[in-house]
Amino acid sequence: MNRPSSAPGAPTTDVVVVGAGPTGLTLAVDLVRRGVAVRVLDKRPEGFSVGTRGNGLQPRTLEVFDDLGVIGPILETAGAHPPLLVYVGRVPVFRKHAHRPVAPSPAVPYPSVVIQPQWRTERILRDRLTELGGKVDYGTEVTALTQNAGEVTTVTGSGETIRSRYLVGADGGRSVVRKTLRIGFAGETREDTRLVLGDVEVGGLRRDAWQVWVNPIRKQVRASVWPVPHSACFRFSAPITRDETPDLTLAGFQRLLRERTGRRGLTVTGLAAPSVYRVAIRLADRYRAGRVLIAGDAAHVHSPAGSQGLNTSVQDAYNLGWKLARVLSGAPESLLGTYEAERRPVARRALGLSTELLDGRKIEHDERTSQLDLSYRGGPLAAGARGGDRAPDAACATADGRRIRLFDVFRGPQPTLLCLGAGPVPGGVPAYRIGRDLLDDGGHIRAAYGETGYVLVRPDGHIGIDTSSVAELTGYLAGI
């Protein structure tokens, strides 16, 4: 791999990642495990709490976290999505389980959405980054950004100058990187849709449901309370009008909670991450300008409905990581152009889905919301009938009889080739002959991938090409 040189005039690192939220941390973990030199900058002070915020982790995101080596602590500290319990005043009037847990299958090991507060997701990813030898430079704000044909120059608030081969802005909806690049951010901000948000500790509330208080006459939500898994906290939200100036103190939250729920005896004993949230629905005009790219909320912001924002952002980073690493290792620069081509249409679809849910359209929580149907079919890296589709998992065994999953084979920074049926085994990538290297004793591999041919699985768990032609496969590999 091409490493940054210490010679005068050479870049000081491969990639600068601006922002240490779920997007930036996912990207940093993915890059560092590939041997890429990374600086992660975040203007927030160390220990800053983002609160619960994006707390629904979809099944496809759990598969990403499996590959990155953090699925254990994610699932150990997460919780099942609670049932919805609707109140009119003090009276419960409706109960529904919108995300009932689903049993795993050979193809889908993590079929259910789980609840995990964003602060804990960030901590788990940050711990993984540290384990791999990386770190986050907190309290480091980007104040200037320039680039030329060969590098990006970043200046921080302390006056440090960092020169890198690429930079990725994962610095949120108000992204300094995006604004510096003058990338348009088309969409809308709904000034009439404002929420008071906060993580509260309060006694006397049940923890086995997502509780919502409504005004049935005006058809309005008055307040919503989620129990945060493995915590004494609840996530509280309440809509306010455009003209209201809320009291974001502990006493203010107590008054609002009592008023909106009708439960006068409730006492708030703790408060974290209070804020006022305005629903914004926006999509960047482009994801790249030269050697600078944007990802996550810097490229798209969603309504919270349907838990699409954080999950779409993690997928951005997962798509970009392997492409950046390969270009840094000598792959064609055009590979980076496929990032926007693949990810921007996905963000547009996710924005439409979350907006429809926000506007009250009833949508079943299925493979669209879980992002299990996420596909790049028809895109620049998709070849063959299933090129671009998510690569399913499957239970199987090694030649010596050890039980494993295909996800164990796919895990890591490399592409993986499945060889089904007779035929030569091409070189250049890790290859597994089904029936010899991997025993399909349950028939799950063939059920997912067919009986014959070659299936190349990209490093991000999507099928690159499925073909019966060695020549077509070799030509595809040359492009990545």
C-alpha positions as CSV (number, residue, x, y, z in Angstrom):
1,M,0.0,0.0,0.0
2,N,1.2,3.5,-0.7
3,R,2.0,5.1,2.6
4,P,2.2,8.8,3.4
5,S,5.9,9.9,3.3
6,S,7.7,11.9,5.9
7,A,9.6,13.7,3.2
8,P,9.2,17.5,2.9
9,G,6.2,18.3,0.7
10,A,4.5,14.9,1.1
11,P,1.0,14.4,2.6
12,T,1.1,13.8,6.4
13,T,-1.7,11.2,6.3
14,D,-3.8,9.3,3.8
15,V,-7.3,10.5,4.8
16,V,-8.7,13.2,7.1
17,V,-12.2,12.4,8.4
18,V,-14.0,15.4,9.8
19,G,-16.6,14.4,12.3
20,A,-16.7,11.5,14.8
21,G,-20.3,10.6,14.8
22,P,-21.5,7.1,13.6
23,T,-20.6,8.0,10.0
24,G,-17.1,9.2,10.6
25,L,-16.3,6.5,13.1
26,T,-17.6,3.7,10.8
27,L,-15.4,5.1,8.0
28,A,-12.4,5.4,10.3
29,V,-12.7,1.9,11.6
30,D,-13.1,0.5,8.0
31,L,-10.1,2.5,6.8
32,V,-7.7,1.7,9.7
33,R,-8.4,-2.0,9.5
34,R,-7.3,-1.8,5.8
35,G,-4.0,-0.2,6.8
36,V,-4.9,3.3,5.8
37,A,-3.4,6.2,7.8
38,V,-6.3,8.3,9.1
39,R,-6.8,11.5,11.2
40,V,-10.2,11.9,12.7
41,L,-11.1,15.4,13.8
42,D,-14.1,16.5,15.8
43,K,-14.8,20.0,17.1
44,R,-16.8,18.7,20.1
45,P,-14.9,18.5,23.4
46,E,-14.0,15.0,24.5
47,G,-16.9,13.5,26.6
48,F,-19.5,15.6,24.8
49,S,-22.9,13.7,24.9
50,V,-25.0,13.5,21.8
51,G,-27.7,11.8,23.8
52,T,-30.0,9.2,22.4
53,R,-30.8,10.7,19.0
54,G,-30.6,8.1,16.2
55,N,-31.5,5.0,18.2
56,G,-33.0,2.5,15.8
57,L,-30.4,0.2,14.2
58,Q,-31.8,-1.6,11.1
59,P,-30.9,-5.2,10.2
60,R,-28.6,-4.2,7.3
61,T,-26.6,-1.8,9.6
62,L,-26.2,-4.7,12.1
63,E,-24.6,-6.7,9.3
64,V,-22.2,-3.9,8.7
65,F,-21.3,-3.9,12.4
66,D,-20.8,-7.6,12.3
67,D,-18.2,-7.1,9.6
68,L,-16.5,-4.3,11.5
69,G,-16.2,-6.5,14.6
70,V,-18.6,-4.6,16.9
71,I,-21.8,-6.7,16.6
72,G,-21.1,-8.3,20.0
73,P,-21.2,-5.2,22.2
74,I,-23.9,-3.6,20.0
75,L,-26.3,-6.5,20.6
76,E,-25.3,-7.0,24.3
77,T,-26.3,-3.4,25.1
78,A,-29.2,-2.9,22.7
79,G,-32.9,-3.6,23.3
80,A,-35.8,-4.9,21.3
81,H,-38.1,-2.3,19.7
82,P,-40.8,-1.8,22.3
83,P,-44.5,-1.9,21.5
84,L,-46.4,1.4,21.0
85,L,-48.8,2.3,23.8
86,V,-51.1,5.3,23.0
87,Y,-52.7,7.4,25.8
88,V,-55.5,9.9,25.8
89,G,-54.9,11.7,29.0
90,R,-54.2,9.0,31.6
91,V,-56.1,6.3,29.8
92,P,-54.3,3.8,27.4
93,V,-56.4,3.4,24.3
94,F,-54.3,1.6,21.7
95,R,-51.4,-0.8,21.7
96,K,-49.4,-2.1,18.6
97,H,-46.1,-3.8,18.0
98,A,-44.8,-2.2,14.8
99,H,-41.4,-4.0,15.0
100,R,-42.2,-7.4,16.5
101,P,-39.0,-9.5,16.8
102,V,-38.4,-11.8,13.9
103,A,-36.5,-15.1,14.1
104,P,-33.2,-15.3,12.3
105,S,-32.9,-17.3,9.0
106,P,-29.9,-18.7,7.2
107,A,-29.9,-15.7,4.8
108,V,-30.7,-13.0,7.4
109,P,-28.9,-13.4,10.8
110,Y,-30.1,-10.1,12.2
111,P,-33.7,-9.6,11.0
112,S,-35.0,-7.3,13.7
113,V,-34.5,-3.6,14.3
114,V,-32.9,-2.9,17.7
115,I,-32.8,0.1,19.9
116,Q,-29.4,1.5,20.8
117,P,-28.8,5.1,21.9
118,Q,-26.4,7.0,19.6
119,W,-24.0,7.9,22.3
120,R,-23.5,4.2,23.0
121,T,-23.1,3.3,19.3
122,E,-20.4,6.0,19.1
123,R,-18.7,4.7,22.2
124,I,-18.6,1.1,20.8
125,L,-17.2,2.3,17.4
126,R,-14.7,4.6,19.1
127,D,-13.5,1.7,21.3
128,R,-13.1,-0.4,18.2
129,L,-11.1,2.3,16.5
130,T,-8.8,2.5,19.5
131,E,-8.4,-1.2,19.5
132,L,-7.2,-1.0,15.9
133,G,-4.7,1.7,16.7
134,G,-6.7,4.8,15.7
135,K,-8.0,7.7,17.8
136,V,-10.2,10.8,17.6
137,D,-8.8,14.3,18.0
138,Y,-11.5,16.0,19.9
139,G,-11.7,19.8,20.3
140,T,-10.2,20.1,16.9
141,E,-12.2,22.4,14.6
142,V,-11.6,22.8,10.9
143,T,-11.1,26.5,10.0
144,A,-9.8,26.3,6.5
145,L,-9.8,23.8,3.7
146,T,-8.0,23.9,0.3
147,Q,-7.0,21.3,-2.3
148,N,-5.0,20.9,-5.4
149,A,-4.5,18.0,-7.8
150,G,-2.4,16.0,-5.4
151,E,-3.6,16.7,-1.8
152,V,-5.9,18.4,0.6
153,T,-4.7,21.0,3.1
154,T,-6.7,21.3,6.3
155,V,-6.1,24.0,8.9
156,T,-7.4,23.6,12.4
157,G,-8.4,26.1,15.1
158,S,-5.1,25.5,16.9
159,G,-3.2,26.5,13.7
160,E,-2.1,23.0,12.8
161,T,-1.8,22.3,9.1
162,I,-2.7,18.7,8.0
163,R,-2.0,17.6,4.4
164,S,-3.8,14.5,3.2
165,R,-4.4,12.6,0.0
166,Y,-8.2,12.8,0.6
167,L,-10.6,14.3,3.1
168,V,-14.2,13.1,4.0
169,G,-16.7,15.5,5.6
170,A,-18.9,13.5,8.0
171,D,-19.6,16.6,10.0
172,G,-23.4,16.7,10.1
173,G,-26.2,18.6,8.5
174,R,-24.5,22.0,9.1
175,S,-21.3,20.6,7.5
176,V,-18.4,23.0,7.3
177,V,-16.9,20.8,4.6
178,R,-20.0,20.9,2.4
179,K,-20.3,24.6,2.8
180,T,-16.7,25.2,2.1
181,L,-17.1,23.2,-1.1
182,R,-20.2,25.2,-1.9
183,I,-22.2,22.1,-2.6
184,G,-25.9,22.8,-2.8
185,F,-28.2,21.2,-0.2
186,A,-31.6,21.2,-1.8
187,G,-34.8,20.5,0.2
188,E,-36.9,22.0,3.0
189,T,-36.8,22.8,6.6
190,R,-40.2,22.5,8.2
191,E,-40.4,25.4,10.6
192,D,-43.8,24.2,11.8
193,T,-42.4,20.8,12.8
194,R,-40.3,21.5,15.9
195,L,-39.6,19.1,18.8
196,V,-38.2,19.5,22.3
197,L,-35.9,16.6,22.9
198,G,-34.0,15.3,25.9
199,D,-32.9,12.3,27.8
200,V,-34.7,12.3,31.1
201,E,-34.6,10.3,34.3
202,V,-38.1,10.1,35.7
203,G,-39.9,7.8,38.1
204,G,-43.3,6.4,37.7
205,L,-43.2,5.6,34.0
206,R,-43.4,2.0,32.7
207,R,-40.4,0.8,30.7
208,D,-42.0,-2.0,28.6
209,A,-43.5,0.3,26.0
210,W,-43.0,3.3,23.8
211,Q,-45.6,5.6,25.3
212,V,-47.3,8.3,23.3
213,W,-49.9,10.9,24.5
214,V,-52.3,12.2,21.9
215,N,-55.0,14.8,21.5
216,P,-57.6,12.8,19.5
217,I,-59.7,15.9,18.6
218,R,-56.8,17.8,17.0
219,K,-55.2,14.5,15.9
220,Q,-51.9,15.7,17.4
221,V,-49.1,14.0,19.4
222,R,-48.6,15.8,22.7
223,A,-45.6,13.8,24.0
224,S,-43.6,10.7,23.4
225,V,-41.4,8.7,25.8
226,W,-39.0,5.8,24.9
227,P,-37.2,3.7,27.5
228,V,-33.5,3.7,26.7
229,P,-32.1,0.1,26.9
230,H,-29.8,-0.7,29.8
231,S,-30.3,2.8,31.3
232,A,-32.4,4.6,33.8
233,C,-33.2,7.2,31.1
234,F,-36.1,7.8,28.8
235,R,-36.0,9.7,25.5
236,F,-38.6,12.4,25.7
237,S,-40.0,14.4,22.8
238,A,-42.8,16.9,22.6
239,P,-43.9,19.1,19.6
240,I,-43.9,22.9,20.0
241,T,-45.2,25.7,17.8
242,R,-43.0,27.9,15.6
243,D,-43.2,30.8,18.2
244,E,-42.6,28.9,21.4
245,T,-39.3,29.4,23.2
246,P,-39.0,26.2,25.4
247,D,-37.3,26.1,28.8
248,L,-34.5,23.5,28.3
249,T,-33.7,23.2,32.1
250,L,-34.6,20.2,34.2
251,A,-37.5,22.2,35.7
252,G,-38.7,23.1,32.2
253,F,-38.8,19.5,31.2
254,Q,-40.6,18.5,34.3
255,R,-43.3,21.1,33.7
256,L,-43.6,20.0,30.0
257,L,-43.8,16.3,30.9
258,R,-46.5,16.9,33.5
259,E,-48.5,19.1,31.2
260,R,-48.4,16.9,28.2
261,T,-49.0,13.6,29.9
262,G,-51.5,14.8,32.6
263,R,-49.4,12.9,35.2
264,R,-48.9,15.7,37.8
265,G,-46.9,13.5,40.1
266,L,-44.0,12.8,37.7
267,T,-40.7,14.2,38.8
268,V,-37.7,14.5,36.5
269,T,-34.5,13.8,38.4
270,G,-32.0,13.9,35.6
271,L,-31.6,15.6,32.2
272,A,-29.1,15.2,29.4
273,A,-28.7,16.5,25.8
274,P,-31.7,18.9,25.8
275,S,-32.3,20.4,22.4
276,V,-34.9,21.8,20.0
277,Y,-35.1,19.9,16.7
278,R,-36.5,21.2,13.4
279,V,-37.4,18.6,10.8
280,A,-35.1,19.1,7.7
281,I,-35.3,17.0,4.5
282,R,-32.4,17.8,2.3
283,L,-30.0,16.1,-0.2
284,A,-26.7,17.3,-1.4
285,D,-26.3,18.1,-5.1
286,R,-23.1,16.1,-5.3
287,Y,-21.0,14.0,-2.9
288,R,-17.5,14.9,-4.2
289,A,-15.4,17.8,-5.2
290,G,-11.9,16.7,-6.3
291,R,-10.2,15.0,-3.4
292,V,-12.9,15.9,-0.9
293,L,-16.0,13.8,-0.3
294,I,-19.0,14.1,2.0
295,A,-21.0,11.4,3.8
296,G,-23.8,10.9,6.3
297,D,-25.8,13.9,7.4
298,A,-23.4,16.2,5.6
299,A,-24.9,14.7,2.4
300,H,-28.5,14.1,3.4
301,V,-30.7,14.9,6.4
302,H,-33.9,13.0,7.2
303,S,-36.9,13.2,9.4
304,P,-36.6,10.8,12.3
305,A,-39.6,8.8,11.1
306,G,-38.7,5.2,10.1
307,S,-35.1,5.3,11.6
308,Q,-33.5,5.8,8.2
309,G,-31.0,8.7,8.7
310,L,-28.2,7.1,10.9
311,N,-28.5,3.8,9.0
312,T,-28.2,5.4,5.6
313,S,-25.2,7.3,6.9
314,V,-23.4,4.2,8.2
315,Q,-24.0,2.6,4.7
316,D,-22.4,5.7,3.1
317,A,-19.2,5.1,5.1
318,Y,-19.2,1.4,4.4
319,N,-19.5,1.9,0.7
320,L,-16.8,4.6,0.6
321,G,-14.2,2.9,2.9
322,W,-13.2,0.1,0.6
323,K,-13.1,2.3,-2.5
324,L,-10.9,4.9,-0.8
325,A,-8.5,2.2,0.4
326,R,-8.3,0.6,-3.0
327,V,-7.6,3.9,-4.8
328,L,-4.9,4.6,-2.3
329,S,-3.4,1.2,-3.1
330,G,-3.4,2.0,-6.8
331,A,-6.9,1.1,-8.1
332,P,-8.3,3.5,-10.8
333,E,-9.3,6.9,-9.5
334,S,-12.7,6.3,-11.3
335,L,-13.6,3.8,-8.6
336,L,-14.3,6.8,-6.3
337,G,-16.8,8.1,-8.8
338,T,-19.0,5.1,-8.1
339,Y,-19.5,6.3,-4.5
340,E,-21.9,9.1,-5.4
341,A,-23.4,7.1,-8.3
342,E,-24.4,4.3,-5.9
343,R,-25.2,6.1,-2.7
344,R,-27.0,9.3,-3.8
345,P,-30.0,7.3,-5.3
346,V,-30.2,5.3,-2.0
347,A,-30.3,8.5,0.1
348,R,-33.0,9.9,-2.2
349,R,-35.2,6.8,-1.7
350,A,-34.6,6.8,2.1
351,L,-35.6,10.5,2.2
352,G,-38.8,9.7,0.4
353,L,-39.6,6.9,2.7
354,S,-39.0,8.8,5.9
355,T,-41.0,11.8,4.6
356,E,-43.9,9.6,3.7
357,L,-43.9,8.2,7.2
358,L,-43.6,11.7,8.7
359,D,-46.6,12.8,6.7
360,G,-48.7,10.0,8.0
361,R,-48.7,7.5,5.2
362,K,-49.0,4.0,6.5
363,I,-46.0,1.9,5.4
364,E,-45.2,-1.6,6.5
365,H,-41.9,-2.1,8.2
366,D,-40.3,-4.5,5.8
367,E,-37.2,-4.9,3.7
368,R,-37.4,-1.3,2.6
369,T,-37.2,0.1,6.1
370,S,-34.8,-2.6,7.3
371,Q,-32.6,-1.7,4.3
372,L,-32.2,-5.4,3.5
373,D,-33.4,-4.8,-0.1
374,L,-30.6,-2.1,-0.5
375,S,-29.2,-2.7,-4.0
376,Y,-26.9,-1.0,-6.5
377,R,-28.4,-3.0,-9.4
378,G,-27.9,-1.1,-12.6
379,G,-25.0,0.9,-11.1
380,P,-21.5,1.3,-12.4
381,L,-20.1,-1.7,-10.4
382,A,-23.0,-4.1,-11.0
383,A,-22.7,-6.9,-13.5
384,G,-24.8,-10.0,-14.1
385,A,-28.3,-10.7,-13.1
386,R,-27.8,-10.0,-9.4
387,G,-25.0,-7.6,-9.5
388,G,-25.4,-4.9,-6.9
389,D,-27.7,-6.9,-4.6
390,R,-27.0,-7.6,-0.9
391,A,-25.0,-10.8,-0.6
392,P,-27.1,-13.2,1.7
393,D,-25.6,-15.1,4.6
394,A,-25.8,-18.9,4.7
395,A,-25.0,-21.6,7.2
396,C,-22.2,-24.0,5.9
397,A,-19.2,-25.9,7.0
398,T,-15.5,-25.9,6.3
399,A,-13.8,-28.9,4.7
400,D,-12.8,-30.3,8.1
401,G,-16.5,-30.0,9.3
402,R,-16.3,-26.8,11.4
403,R,-19.6,-24.9,11.3
404,I,-19.4,-21.4,10.0
405,R,-21.5,-18.8,8.2
406,L,-20.8,-17.1,4.8
407,F,-20.6,-13.8,6.7
408,D,-17.5,-15.3,8.5
409,V,-16.0,-15.9,5.1
410,F,-16.9,-12.4,3.8
411,R,-15.7,-10.6,7.0
412,G,-12.7,-8.4,6.4
413,P,-11.4,-5.9,3.9
414,Q,-11.2,-8.2,0.9
415,P,-13.6,-9.2,-1.9
416,T,-14.6,-12.8,-1.8
417,L,-15.2,-15.2,-4.7
418,L,-17.7,-18.1,-4.5
419,C,-17.1,-20.8,-7.1
420,L,-20.2,-22.9,-7.7
421,G,-20.0,-26.1,-9.8
422,A,-17.1,-27.2,-11.9
423,G,-14.6,-24.8,-13.5
424,P,-11.2,-23.2,-13.0
425,V,-10.6,-21.1,-9.9
426,P,-9.3,-17.7,-10.9
427,G,-6.5,-16.1,-8.9
428,G,-6.2,-12.6,-7.4
429,V,-8.9,-12.8,-4.7
430,P,-9.7,-15.2,-1.9
431,A,-11.8,-17.9,-3.6
432,Y,-13.9,-20.7,-2.1
433,R,-15.1,-23.7,-4.0
434,I,-18.5,-24.8,-2.9
435,G,-18.5,-28.5,-2.2
436,R,-14.8,-28.6,-1.5
437,D,-13.6,-25.5,0.5
438,L,-17.1,-24.9,1.9
439,L,-19.6,-27.7,2.4
440,D,-23.2,-26.7,1.6
441,D,-24.6,-29.5,3.7
442,G,-27.9,-27.6,4.3
443,G,-28.3,-26.3,0.8
444,H,-28.4,-22.7,2.0
445,I,-25.6,-21.5,-0.3
446,R,-27.1,-22.9,-3.4
447,A,-30.5,-21.6,-2.4
448,A,-29.0,-18.1,-2.2
449,Y,-26.5,-18.1,-5.0
450,G,-27.5,-20.8,-7.5
451,E,-25.8,-24.1,-8.7
452,T,-23.1,-22.9,-11.1
453,G,-20.9,-20.0,-12.0
454,Y,-18.9,-17.4,-10.1
455,V,-20.2,-14.9,-7.6
456,L,-17.9,-12.1,-6.5
457,V,-18.9,-10.4,-3.2
458,R,-17.5,-6.9,-2.8
459,P,-15.9,-5.9,0.5
460,D,-19.1,-4.1,1.5
461,G,-21.2,-7.3,1.3
462,H,-22.8,-6.6,-2.1
463,I,-22.6,-8.8,-5.2
464,G,-20.3,-7.2,-7.7
465,I,-20.7,-9.8,-10.5
466,D,-22.3,-13.2,-11.0
467,T,-21.2,-14.9,-14.2
468,S,-20.2,-18.2,-15.7
469,S,-17.3,-16.5,-17.6
470,V,-13.8,-16.4,-16.2
471,A,-13.0,-13.6,-18.8
472,E,-15.9,-11.4,-17.6
473,L,-14.8,-12.0,-14.0
474,T,-11.2,-11.1,-14.7
475,G,-12.3,-7.9,-16.5
476,Y,-14.5,-6.9,-13.6
477,L,-11.6,-7.4,-11.1
478,A,-9.4,-5.2,-13.2
479,G,-11.8,-2.3,-12.6
480,I,-11.7,-2.4,-8.8
